[in-house]
Amino acid sequence: MRNFVKEKLRNGGVAVGAWMSILNPSAARIVASSGLDWVLFDTEHGPPSFETVDGLVRAVGGAGALPLVRVVWNDINAIKQALDTGAYGVIVPWVNTKEEAERAVTYCRYQPEGLRGCAPGRAASAWGVSSAEYLKIANDEVLVVVQIETTKAMENIEEVVSVEGVDATFIGPSDLSASMEHRGEYFHPEVVNAMERVVDACRASGVAPGIAFGRGVDHLNSLIEMGFRFIGVGSDTGFLATGCRETLAKIRR
């Protein structure tokens, strides 16, 4: 099973996904089979352990959306564990410089191109391939996404996205707005201007511009029009609540 999200982004397409927080295998599989391109298990701000993520990645296997993991930090051990679950890619937070982006890519690749520890069995079984096949394709197929969420990252954005092996960026509006002294104003005009600069830099380097969330369907469509192509469009809890509210609103009581 190849990484169709990475292929879609490489070909200029839009890949949309959802944040998973219920952490139940059945719920995760339902969301993954809904038509999304990817689902994201968050170990930076979320509670799941390595064991929990491992089970959830396997639970969504073959459901449709590919499982991704946001790691707690740009750390070789965190990235190794995430990929060894069989995740098809990682989102790496707080990447501020070219050197940090290079490290993220290196941690995602087996030697000699990188430093990922070579124990392919679990990941290979999650992908439905042999260990030998996984070793052949993993360096090319694993999606590497770096988060842009500080003014320092903005200062270095052209260098960050110039790094070979970075497939997409992922703006964190919460942290970026706070770093720009607009905490809580996720889409303040100055923040939006910074976002547009990220989109322009990504286009120039052939990297997919991404963003963690929008403010509803209309705003998400405007973000796509702005040029974002790797986009978080909601969460499992949000979809559940929205569906419930919409149903109740139509019932005469």
Helices and strands as residue ranges (DSSP letters): H 4-10, E 15-20, H 25-32, E 38-42, H 50-59, E 66-70, H 76-84, E 89-92, H 98-107, H 121-127, H 131-141, E 143-148, H 151-155, H 157-160, E 168-171, H 173-179, H 189-205, E 210-211, H 217-226, E 230-235, H 236-250
